[in-house]
């Protein structure tokens, strides 16, 4: 057991290149305790991630209870979640028959989840914050099955319309402009959302079976076609098409995306 920020951190839940997440207890509440390594190049991103989580109060964003910076690294005490969108997609959660093999998507399930994601990202964008790494592993669910967007380590505060960055998130969900020029705008999150929606509708991982260089080459050459199953309502399929367009200016904002999804909610 490790005691930090008034929390007892116990079992390891996950580990990545920048740190680890543990199950813990904070003032009698079950929580997740994220400990990010103290390297100088990661410290600023860790502080920003913690401050973003603490300042943004929204039902679709993981809640930060407390955080601190120590000699060992940055410690974030946050809401405990019960699984990721990626694992839900992989096990066929969004298929009517619960199968990932030639199943038919459950449109109501997909749209309900997608709408919660869109609302959370719009809240970020309303505060001029770009997530920059929206993917199935960074969208979690709470005990009630509600969406909780997490992992703001690559997030950026947008003081102007577009900025440049030499860092990008998960390559499968990264648009062409980030790979080619490092252009980072709110439309990067829109593209990633389109890929997530396609994955939920298809119960497949984007670029499954391809290696990293093949994925990058496909994106740079702009040869990707995000075709949805034939049973998907046209307006939902249109959201995928519009969000994943190569030209960022052609992609909608999340206000428009929500309107299109609400029109089909419950179909």
Secondary structure, DSSP 8 states (H G I E B T S, - for coil): -EEETTEEEEEEEEE-SSEEEEEEEETTEEEEEEEEE--HHHHHHHHHHHHHHHH---TTB--EEEEEEETTEEEEEEE----BHHHHHHTTTTBTTS-SSS--B-HHHHHHHHHHHHHHHHHHHHTTEE----STTSEEE-TTS-EEE---TT-EE-SSS-EE-S--S-GGG--HHHHHT-EE-HHHHHHHHHHHHHHHHHTS-TTTT--HHHHHHHHHHT-------TTS-HHHHHHHHHHT-SSGGGS--HHHHHHHHHHHTT-
